[in-house]
Amino acid sequence: MKKSIYLIIAATLISGSTGFAQKKAVPAANKTMDTYISRLMAKMTIEEKLGQLNLVTGGEATTGSAVSADVEGKIQRGQVGGIFSMTTPQRIRKAQEIAVHKTRLKIPLIFGQDVIHGYKTVFPIPLGLAATWDLALIEKTARIAATEASADGLNWTFSPMVDISRDARWGRISEGSGEDTYLSSEIAKVMVKGYQGDDLSKYNTLMACVKHFALYGAAESGRDYNTTDMSMHRMYNEYLPPYKAAVDAGAGSIMTAFNDINGVPATANKWLMTDLLRKQWGFKGFVVTDYTAVSELIDHGLGDLQAVSALSLKAGVEMDMVSEGFLNTLGKSLKEGKVTEAQINNACRLVLEAKYKLGLFEDPFRYCNDERAKNEILTPANLQTAREIAAQSFVLLKNQNNLLPLKKAGTIALVGPLANTGSNMPGTWSVNAELNNTPSLLQGLKAVVGDKVKILHSLGSNLIEDAAYQERATMFGREIPRDNRSEEVIIQEALDNAKKADVIVAALGESSEMSGEASSRTDLEIPAVQKRLLAALLKTGKPVVLVLFTGRPLVLTWEHENVPAILNVWFGGTQAAPAIADVLFGDVNPSGKITATFPQHVGQVPIYYSHKSTGRPLAEGKWFSKFRSNYLDVSNDPLYPFGYGLSYTTFSYGDIKLSAPSFKAGGSITAQVTVTNTGKVEGKEVVQLYTRDLVGSLTRPVKELKGFQKISLKPGESKEVSFTISAEDLKFYNAELQYVAEPGDFQLFLGTNSRDLKSAEFKLM
Ligand code: BGC
């Protein structure tokens, strides 16, 4: 339907009395929206209102066992507010046409999907994106994702995922920005900005959906969907800020978490959804549940579908993803006085407001543009950005005797189950990735080195010895063909190639589906069969470079001791393979730094740099003392600390210069440090600022990240890097949950990672 005709119909529809009370004074633009929606709602029956609260799957990729049935029939009966996992302008137009031509009130649908780290042009997994510490580049990935997804008909993304996680056993650590509150909050803001732009009604924007509210990353024992139980001050200081940052950045929607929080499931948690989110934070968008999270309240033990749907609505949830509990039971609950009409009205209004803000009432087909779909997806420019950011996300963990970069000459033995799989490159949660069109590492290396280097490829080992486990770890088309010959024969083939090579590149680690949803692990090492291959390769005496694929921090203690060079490449997206080649051959100097601590033993988990001191801290330089807080068998140290990552060059830090030894609330000080590139090639360094509150009314972390700057230095070049610190940076939530900066002594640290730092002291007066 043409826009003008639609507007005439919509205008006819909305004429009439409002019948829906407005409480607050609103700006003019909002007044227009309020009036429009009030008039529309005055015409709606309860059933039609409940229809707006229903989010169904489009019958394509889904993320649970439940799939919505009779979607077209439901749309026609006004029982659908939005559809997710339906793409392409043609399909979306078809569904939208039913909504705006065949339903009584012609209310358009909203179309969402998990556009998590890119759309068809896939960028590195979020944990890899965070490792770039490059906010502008991260924002650019969200902008490109929004452009591509909106060109394919979508207007809503279930991203950013901002769950802090300090437990690498949890598979979904791959989907977030890691362990740190400050960094995750900064990333949350730019992601929202990248998706939404400054005007959601533009044709190339997506409404963001912050998830999973809340504390999903703190699942007990790292087991997905498990319980969380947390003190209020930890919640406020460490886990909630990234969600708040995204809300403050204007995110249009928020998704509930599957877990319970201190005994109340998030999806039925009134304190969370209403008191905190609405009243304290002033959130104005709408809340959608996670997949079937309403009906899962039954298994949480809160009652039958009718009871849990009412609980969820009353807690402050507006849209029900897939459970159809809202659609099918809230009418009955209303009649029985278990929910009020005002509660249903409020939910319906918020969903309609989202559609209004997206411009869908003005033009329901705004996002259905075949030309855009043809021209704006997988463009050379997008692919180039994907290649650049992938290379920036890689973290050089070890590089003994500058084994890397490799020369573009001689013979390379490329070995390992991850060496020739394109489908594993995009990583978890890349539902739109063109798996057959993503180069494998073997293809990427060949494309970059041409015939300058001879590459001898062999599998070397299966991904996992246990075939059933390997099957669980290679779902959704992320296949790694299994070789049923004996382990010895498969290794021997690799050794034969290795003998003929100058250097061995071992592509080992996890498959992409070994992290992500419902992919928790108890063992954080590279699968044993791959380690046996690695040991055999090392025995040849040839130099070995480990190209490590992983969606989480792994335990690499043995590898660190035995392998001369380790490059962690996460899952780098559509252009991962050429980007790995760029870094391996030195066309790009690696600069990524890990944003989640790599433990030396799985028993240390949860492990994170911003821990508390305890009353019995271990003295510096010691690894064990009786009656101190430590283990008998391993030191407290991580293998690689938060913020760690090497470069092909080296950097030195001068001493910290403070502008003053103290400042008053309202004032500030500046901390300055000179950073010098002391190596032979140009490189990027992430200069990190941490503080420690030495005396507090609560126990305070031993270090907290407060700022960072990514700089580029030519060989021999120095730069002064300065940070301003004000009382605002030193605030925290005290025992009464007041956000305060407490006067007293502080330590300030500057350096290359959370362990190797220069320090100074200052006072807040
Ligand atoms: C996941 C969400 C996702 C949703 C819709 C759920 O299983 O937890 O992160 O947005 O499915 O696909």
Boltz pocket constraint, residues with backbone or C-beta under 6 A from the ligand:
constraints:
  - pocket:
      binder: B
      contacts: [[A, 62], [A, 63], [A, 64], [A, 114], [A, 158], [A, 211], [A, 290], [A, 291], [A, 517]]
      max_distance: 6.0
